[in-house]
Amino acid sequence: MKKVIITTFAALMLFACQNDQSAESANSDASVASRRGCATQEVLEAQLKADPSLAIRMNEIETFTATHAGSNFTGRLVNGKIEIPVVVNVLYRTAAQNISDAQIQSQIDVLNKDFNALNSDYNNVPALFSGVKANIGITFVLDQVIRKSTTKTSWGTNDAMKKTAQGGIAPTSPTTKLNMWSCNIGGGILGYAQFPGGSSATDGVVIDSRYFGLSGSANAPFNLGRTATHEVGHWMNLRHIWGDATCGSDLVADTPTHNTANYGVPAYPHYSTCSGTPVEMTMNYMDYVDDAAMYMFSTGQKSRISAIFTTGGARASFAQ
């Protein structure tokens, strides 16, 4: 297990800008993705380039997280848990993209299972990791569904779907409600999220309509609602488990160091060639494996999440 050391310099280097972001995908993606593609890190890099002050805010969040990780949730609780209202914004060009209320509710149900260790595959966690598998203890409730017809074939990853002036739907009460957008993203991207610290005008999670929930237009191997679980993890300040670098750090102490992303359904045990050659936690929601192959968060990830919801945390308004 890796050791996490957070310094101002290291955090600023972690959030350094690398790539620009295209305005809209040229590929409308009629075919179903065969490998998971999450654009969260690329979107972050584009946001950092556009707003250098974001690196400072995120560094402050990391400093706070290092101090308050593992804090108890405070403020507004329902049955002892933070309950997060969810607004789902549906942008559709075709009937299939206009996902049903039942499909939307199925996604809320998946989030409630995955974030409360109630998923049926939770007990599949190998014995090696059983001591660190975690019940995050956060619930979600559907607050509102907003639908809008569009002529756009794909939206890309530049947040156009969140902007009324660009034909999208602006977020509703983003400081107290989790906004999710369902649309055709394009470019083979299943979804992306905004980390804590970004603008409230673009805050939330975007999921391609083909991978939203359990029914309707959902498509295997990403038809179990785990794309949203992965992206909401980002929204709660979790990094990809390989740290978006070869043998990188996800800033969590109890997740093994991964070489890079894993895809499909890896055979267990899958060994890393990084220092110590640990068995990789491929079943973690923050890897890139198929929906059926991811089914756990770790205790360290839970501690990291808890910091953003505690008093003074980046998402404390959701717990008030």
PyMOL commands that set and color helices and strands:
alter all, ss='L'
color gray80, all
select helices_A, chain A and resi 8-14+40-50+53-68+101-114+122-124+127-129+160-162+164-166+200-202+209-211+226-235+291-293+299-309+316-319
alter helices_A, ss='H'
color red, helices_A
select strands_A, chain A and resi 82-92+133-134+138-149+178-183+191-193+205-208+297-298
alter strands_A, ss='S'
color yellow, strands_A
deselect
rebuild
show_as cartoon
